[in-house]
Amino acid sequence: MHQHHKKTGTTDKNTPRIALVGNPNVGKSSIFSLLTGRYVTVSNYPGTTVEIVTGNTAIGKKRFLIIDSPGVNSLMPMSEDEKVTRDILLEEETASVIQVADTKNIKRSLFLTLQLVEMGLPVVLDLNMRDESLSRGIKIEEDVLGDILGIEIVSTIAVQKKGIDSLKKAVLRSNVSSYSFSYDMNIEEHISRIESLLPEAHISKRSIALMILSGDKTLKDWLHKKVKGKDLDRIEELRDRLSEKYAHPLNYVISQQRFKIVDDIAQRVFTKIPVRRSGASALLDKITTHPVLGFPFLFLVLFVLYEFVGVFGAGTLVDLIEDVVFEKYLNPLATNIITAVLPVKFIQDLLVGPYGIITMAITYAIAIILPITATFFIAFAVMEDSGYLPRLATMLNRVFRAIGLNGKAVLPMVLGLGCDTMATLTARIMDTRKERIIVTLLLALGVPCSAQLGVILGMFGKQPIEALLIWIAVLTGVMLFVGYISSKIVPGQDSDFILEIPPLRLPQLSNILIKTMGRIEWYLKEAVPLFILGTLVLFTADKLKLLPLIEKAASPVIVNFLGLPAKAAESFIIGFLRRDYGAAGLFALQEQGMLNTEQVVVSLTTITLFIPCIANLFVIIKERGLKTALIITAFVFPFSIMVGGLLHHLLSWLRVFN
């Protein structure tokens, strides 16, 4: 399988490859960034939606291509991420594997180490986060561990850039482990029988035989390509025969025997040392994960987030960049130059008209959305680096369980308050396809992006407080209801909630800047072309005189069912292309006195639940496929109108604002 990657320098097929492997949240990306000097060089792994990161590095006088594989708990794939990591090792020639381990969680890491040892690959074990393990009173005897496994062992503290030189030197000395261990007699007998039927590969036949015995369905394609039909039947027969000898599934039996070996190694290398913790840090640790006290802390975090992103980003920065830089200087300058150089009216309209690429798409992408997403990226990097997000996920796990998800879903949901488009991409952190679809649906349905949220809160600021409370209550109810129903309808399994909780720490400025710049680079590459495409759709609809027709067709629903003025139809049309502009259209109607309080609540509830903006829709198609995207849209569009209509009739009947 050929590896596609955007290059950070010149690499060719002969450049030796180093695979970075590790459990989730062990600091693998930080190690990658320190080795390559780049934060992200992203591409999809062929045939999947999983992104992998590649970059060049020089170690000694040799050049290497580093592949940062997705975080895994096992090389017996249970998710698409784990399959991609296994495939990188199985299908690509690897000069060395650096396994990044979380020192304070050594057993979980050693479970993966044993699988790499079985694969017969040259391995370097990097014990990362050494400072955190010592602060918890955990010390690992590196020399003893190195002697047992017969491989290079290095310890690093990635966030402080410590130990990277030692890691580079260890890579040049990396070797295949001399450690060998056995399973019970029955398993060993069947391993050797299956080995004799397997072809040569980049990893050992023994490890492939163990994957087959563990019931790895993701190997099927590879086996069909490489093994003759009759040998395949024989392999199946051997697996079935072995499974009859045990009361439990074979993958459970094999895992349990591996865990026993891990326990034995851990006991020999693990030392507990006395530790002193400051009272303040222990107290903060308790509060942030407490099922009751955690909520006031969460509201404080959300308030600071709103002030920084919603007020400073969406207010101060947008006003400065849009009103001053673009409206005063750049757009008039672009209009003058294009009018003088290109006298064709159609081209002028295309570039600088009301739906022009420069005056609408570029202004929107750079002047309105970029300041908001940049401030959100900074805030998110701070939350990520401080260790608060895993705590939030743990605290809200019970709430998300009710809707077929787990606490990990809090991460894309919080991200959605910055930009739903980007949050849809982060739905990949969910372990199963079912969970990824539910998260994508809820993001598309009820999470307003910060640009839209700024306008919405601005409108509610001029209304009585109960208007805002009704809006929040309806959205919360809808999200819980739709989440619960979709958890019953969407096929697939729920996953276990396994999340390592790192200690709270002071975020590092360099890390925040690296992460923010990486994400801004992503935004400019991924999102800006989508805004240009959206504007072209609007430009075409305007030129073909379709906008007034759509408005006229929509007005019976808008006026009769939602109880809004006919002019509000414009806001819903433009809301699909530019979410915040849709809300801004309603803002203008409110300013002109065309909306009363009830109409403000109904219109804002409907537009928040309305179909996602065009950029988000394209990302849903890219991530979940066209069929799922169409089903989500076909549900969200009538559902949002229905909720708005019911709310209008309920508020009128109860005379809440009369």
N, C-alpha and C positions, 0 to 999 in steps of 0.2 A: 504494500500500500504506500503510495508516494505521499510524502509529507509536504503540504503547501504551507509556506510561511512568508509573511512580509519581512523583508530582510532588514537587519540592523547593520549590515556590512556585507561583505561578499562571502557567501558560503556556497559550496557545491556538494554534490553527493558524497564526495570523498572526505568531507570534514567529519571527524569523529564526533559522535553524539553522546551527550551525558543526559540521562533522564533524572529529573528531580521527582522523587516519590515521597509521599507521606500522608498521615491522617489529615483530616480537615483541621484548620486552626492551629497549625504547629509552626507558623512563620515561614512557610515554604516560599511565598511570594517575596518576602523581605530578603531571603537568601538569594533568590533568583535575581532580584534587583541589584544586590550587592555584587554578585558574580558578573552580571552583564552590563551594569551601569544603566540599564533601562528598566522602566517600570512595566510597560506592556508593549508587546508586539503580537497582535492577536489575530488568529484565524480559526475557522471552524475545522475540526478534525474531519477528514473526508467521510461523507455519508452520514454525518451526525449534526446535531445542533450544538454540540459541546465545543466550547472555545478552548484552545490551548495556546500557551504563550511560549514564544521562542526568542532566543537572542544569542549573539556571539560573545565569546570570551576568550582571552588569551591566558593560558596557564603555562608558566615556564616559557618556552619558545613555541609552544603548540597552540593552534586555534581549535576551539571546540564549539559545537552548536549545543546550547542548553535547551532542553525541552521541559517546561514546567507542566507536569501532568496534573489533572484534577485530583483533589484530595480524596483519599479512599480509606475505608475501614478494613477492607480485605481485597485480595486479588482474585477472589471468587465472586465475580460481578453480581451485584444485586441492583445496580442502577446503571444508567447510561454512562455516567461519569466514571464508575469503576471499570466498565467495559472498555472505555477509551484508554485508561491507564494500562490495563492488562494488554490491550492490543498494541500499544506503543512498545511494550517489552517483548511481546510475542512476534510482532511483524517487522520491527525495525532493528537493525543492528546497533547495539548499544556498547560504547567503549567502556562505560562505567555507569553505575547507578548511585546517586547520592540520596540516601534515605534521611529526610529531615524528621527528627523525632522530638516529641515534647518530653523533656527530661523528667518532669514531675509526674508524667503518666506513662512510665516506662513499659508497663505490661501491655498496654494497647499498642505501643510502638513495636515491641518485640514480636507480637503476633504477626505483624507485617514483615518484620525482618526474617522470620523463619521461612515465610513464603518466598522472599527474594533469595535466601540461601538455597532453598530447594530448586529455584530456577537456574542455579549455577551461573549467575551473573556476577561480575566484579562489583562489590558493594563497599561504599564508605558510609558508616553510620554517624550522622551528625546529631549529637545531643544538643538541641537548641533550648533556649529559655533556661539556661543554667541558673541565672540569677533568681528566677521565680521558684525553681525547685529548692534552692538553698533557703529562700525566704519562707518556704513551707517546711523546712527541716528535712528535706530529702536530698541525700547525696548518693551518687552512683559511682562505684569503683570502676573507672574507665579501663584501667590496666587489666583487671580481672575479666571484665566483659570482652576486651580485645583478645585475651588469651583463650577464652571459651569459644568465641565465634571465629577466631583466626582471621579477622578483617581489621581495617583501619577504623579507629574510633576517634572522633574529634568532638570537642564541645564548643558551642558558639552562643553569643548573645546578639542575635541579629539586630534588634532595635538599637543596640549601642555599637554596632559594627565590629564586635569583638570576635576574634577567632577565624576570620575569613581567610587570612593568609595560610593558617594551619590547614584549613579545609582544602585550599587549592593544592597545597603540597601533598596532602593525603590522596587526592584524586590521581595524581601522577603515580602514586605507589599502590593504587587500588588493586585488589586481587580477589579471586573467587574464594569463598569461605572454605576452610578445611573442616568445618563442623558438620557432623552427620548425626541424624537421629532417626529412630525407627518407630513405626506404628505397630499395632498388634500383628500377629502372624498372618491372619486372614487377609488383612489389608495389604501387607507387604507382598504376599503371594500374588494377589490380583494386580498390584502395581507392576510387578515384573512381567506378568503375562501381557498386560495392555501395552507396556513399553515396547515389547517385541513387534507390535503391530503398527507402531507410529513412525512417521518420517522424521528426519533431522529438522530442527527448527532453531530459532535464535535463543530459545530457552530449553532447559533440559526436558527429556521425554518423561522423566519422573514427575516433574511438576504438572505437565499436561495430563498424565495419567491420573494424578490426584484431582485435577479439575473435573475430569470426566467422571470419576467415581463420586465426586461431590455433587454431581447432577448439574454441571454448568451448561445450560441450554445455549448460551451465547457463543459457544465454541462450534456449534453445528455447522455453520457456513464454512469455517476454516477446515473442519474435518472432511466435509463433503468434497472440498477442492483437493485435499492432500491424501486421503485414504481411500483404498479400493472398496467397492460395495460390500464384498463378502467379509473383509476385515472389519468394516463398520458394524456389520451385524454381529460379528464375534465380540466386538468391544461392548456393544449393548447387552449381549447375553452375559458377559462376565460381570458387568455392573449390576444387572438384575439378580444374578446368582449371589453376589456378595451382599446386596441389600437385604436378601431374605434371612441372612444370618444375624441381623440386629433388630432389636425392638424399635429403635429410633431411626430417623432418616440418616443416610450415610454422611451428609454434610455436617450434621450435628455431631456424629461419632468422631469424624476426623477433626473437627474444630475442638472438641473436648480434649482429644489426645494432644493436640497442639498446645492448648491452654495449660495442660499439665506440665509440658516441657517449658513453657514460658514462666510458669510459677517457680519451677526449679531454678531456672537461670536468674530470675528476679531476686530470689532469696539469697543467692550467692553474691549479687552485686549491689544490693540495696542496703543503705545504712540510714538510720533515723538519727538526726542531730537535734539538740535542743534549739528552740527558736523563740525570739521575743517579737511581739507585734505591737505597734503603737495602738492606743485605744481608739483614736480617731479613725484609723484605716479599718480596724475590725468593725467599728460601729457602722461606717459607710457601707462596708461589705454586707452587713446584716440587713440594713434598710433597703438597699437596691434590689434585693431578691425577696423581701418579705411580702406575703400575699396581701397584706393590708397597707402597711407603711410604704410599700413600694409605689403605690398609686400617687400620693402627694408628691413624691420625688419625681415620678413620671410627668405629672402636670407642670412641675417646675421646669423640667427639661424641655417640654413642649412649648412652654411660655417663652423660654430663652430662644428656642428654635424659631418660634413665630416672630419674635422681635428682630432676630438677626436676618432670617430669610424673608419673612412676610413684610416687615416694616423697612429694614435697612436695604435688603436686596431688591424686593418688589417695589419699594417706594423710592427711597433716596437714590439708589444707583440707577434704577430704570429711568426715573425723571431726568437725571443728569445725562445719561447716555442717549435716551430717546429724544427728549425735548431740546437739549442743547446740542450735543454732538451731531445727531442725525438730522433732526428737523431744521435746525438753524444753519448747519454748515454742509454736511455731506450730501443730503438729498437735494437741496437747491443746486449745489455744485454739479451733482450727477445729472440733474434735469437740464441745466444750462448747457453742459458739454454735449449730452446726447441730442438735445434739440438742435444744436448748431451743427453737429457732425452727421447725424442721421435724420434727414428731413422726412422720412416715411412715417406717417401717423401710427400705423399698426405696430411698427418696431418700437416707436417711442412709448406707446401704451404698454407694450410687452415688458419694457425695461423700467419705465418710471411713471406708468399710469397708476390709477387707483388700485389695480391688481398687478402691479409691476414687480419683476423679480428683485429689483433694487429697493424700490419704495415699500414693498410689502414683505417679500420673503426674507431678504437680507436684514431689513430693519427689524422685523419680527424676531428672526433667529439670533441676531447679535445684540440689538438694543433692548429687547424686552425679555427674552427667555434666558440668554446667556448670563446676565447679572444674577438672575434668580437661581439658576442651576449652579452657577459657580459658588454662590454663598451657601447653597444647600450642600454641595460637594465638600466644602470646608467643614461645615457643621457635622456632616456624616462621617468624615474622616476623623474628626475629634472623638465622636461617639464610638467609632470603630476602634481607634487606637487606645482609648481609655479603658476598654473592656466592658463598657456599659451595655452594648447591644445584646451579647449572650445572656446578661442578667435580665434584660427586659423580656427576652424570648422565654426564659425560665418562668418569670413571673406571670406571663400571659398564656402559658401553655394550656392551662385548664379552659380558658375562654375559647381558644382556637380549636381545642379538641371537640367542642360542641358542633363545629362546622366542618368536621372531617379533616382538619389540618392540625399542625402542632406549632409550638412556640416559635419555630424558625420563620413562620409566615409573617411575624411582626417586622422582619427586616425589609422585605419588599413593600409591605404596607406603609411603613414609615417613609421609605424611599419614594413611594407614590405621592406623598404630600409635596415632594420636590418636583418630580416629573414622572408621570405614569409610563411614558415611553421607556425611560431607563429602568424603572422599577420592574417592568414586564421582563426585561432581560435578566434581572436578578432573581426572577422566579425559579431559575435553574438550581438554586440552592436547595429547593424542595426535593426530597428523595424519590418520589414516585410521579409518574405521568399524571395520575389522578390529581395529586396535590398541586402540580404545576398548572393544570387547567383551571382548578378552582381559584387559585391565587390570581391568575390572569383574568378570569371572569370578574372577580370582586374588584380588582384594580380598574377594569374597564367600566364597571358599573358605578361604584360609589366613592372612589377616592379622588377628591378634587386635587389637581396639581397646584403648586404654590402660586403660579400666575393667576389661575382662576380663583383660588382661595382668597388672594389679596383683594380682588374686585368684590367677591361675595361678602367678605367681612366689612369692606368699605360701605357696601349697601346696607348691611344690617346695622352698621353704626348709626344710621339715620332712622332706625325703626325701634319700637319698644323691644326690650330684652326677650320677651316671650316669643317674638318672631324667630330669633336665633335659636332659642331652646327647642322650638317645634321642629325647625330644620335639622338640628343635631339628633333629636329623638327619632324622627322619621328615617334619616339615613342609617342610624345605628340599627333600628328595627329591621330595615330592608336588608342590610348586609348580613345580619344574623339569620334572617329568614331564608334568603337566597343561598347563603353558605350551607345551611342545614339541609335544604332541599337538594342542592347540587351534590352534597356529600352522599346522598342516598341514590341519586340518579347516575352520576358519572361513574363508569365502571373502573375497577382497579382497587388496589389495596392502600390502606393507610400505612404510614411508616412509624417506626419507633422514634422517640425523641431522644437522640443522643447528641449532646452539645457540651463541649468542654468549657467550663467557666474559668477564664483567666483572672488573675487578681486585678483589682482596679489599679491603674497607674497613670501618671501624668503624661499626656500625649506629647510626642516629640515633634517639634516644628518641621524638621526635615522630612519626616514620614508624611505629615499632613500635606506638605507642599508637593511631594512626589506623587502621592495618591491623587490630589486635586488636579495637578497638571495632566496626569494620565487620563483622568476622566473627562477633563475639558477637551483634550485632544480627541478622545472617543466621540464626544458630543459634536464637535465640529465636523468630524469625518462622517458620522452616522446620521445625525439629525438634520444638519443644514440641507443636504440634498433632498430630504423628505419634505422640508418646508417649501423648497423651490417647486417640487412636484405638486404639492398642495395648492400653491399659488397659481400654477399653470392650469390646474383643474378649474379653479375659480375664474381665472381670466377667460378660459374657453367658454364656461357657462355664461359669463357676462356678455361676451361677443355674440354668442348664439341667442341672446335675450332669454335665457332659460331661468334666470333668477326671479324675475317678476312672475313667471308662470308657476314656479315651485311655490312661491309665496301665496299666490292665489289659491292653488290646490290645497295648501296646508291650512289656510285660514279657518275652514269649518272646525277642524280639530282644535286649533289654537283659541278661537273665539268661543265656540259653543261648549267644547268639552273642558278646556282648561280655564275658561273665563278670563282670557288675557286679550289685550288689544291686538288687532291684526298685524300691526307693525312688529310685534314680538316674533313673528315667523322668521324675519331676517336674522335675528339673534341665534335661532336654533340652526339655521342653515350654515351661518358663518361659524357657529360653535363647533361644527364637525371639523372644519378646517383649522380653526384657531380657537381653542377652548376658552381662553381668557377674553378674546374679542367677542365671543358670544355673550359672556357675562357682561362685558363692557357695553354691549348694545343695550342690555337691560338696564345697566347703570344710567345710560343716557336717557332712557324712557322714564326712569324714576326722577331724574333731575328735571325733566320737562313736565313732571306732575301727572304722567300718564299711567302710573301704577300706584294702587293703594297698598296698604300693608299686607292684606291677604294675597294680592297678586304678586307682591315681592316674594313671599314665602313659597307660593305655588311655582312661580317661574324659576326661582333659584333651586328649588328641590328638583324640578324636572330637568333643568340644564345640567345639574350635578350628576344626575343618573343617566343623562342622555348619552348616545353612542360616543365612544372615545374619539379624540381628535384623529385626523388622518395619519399623522406620524405614528401614533400609538397603534392604529389599525394595521399599518404596514409592518410594524415590529411584531404584532400578534401573528400575522401571516407568516413572517420569517421564523418565528419561534415555535408556534403551535401548528402551522400548516393552514392552507386556505380553507379547508372544510370546517375546522374548529373555529377559525376567525369568522366565517359566515354564520355559523350556528350562534356564536356569542352575540354578533351584531343583530341577528334576527330575533334574539331574545331581548336584548337590552333596549332596542328602539321602541317596540310597543309597550314593554314593561314600564319604561320611564314615563311614557305618556299616560299609561293607566294609573300609576301611583300619583302623578300630578293631578289627573282628573278626579280621582277619589278624594285626594286631599282638598281640592277646591270645593267639592260638594259637601264634604264633612265640615270644613271651616265655615261655609255659608250656612249650613244647617244649624251648627252650634253657635253661630254668630259670635265667634271668638273675638273678632276685631271690630265689631259694630258698636 
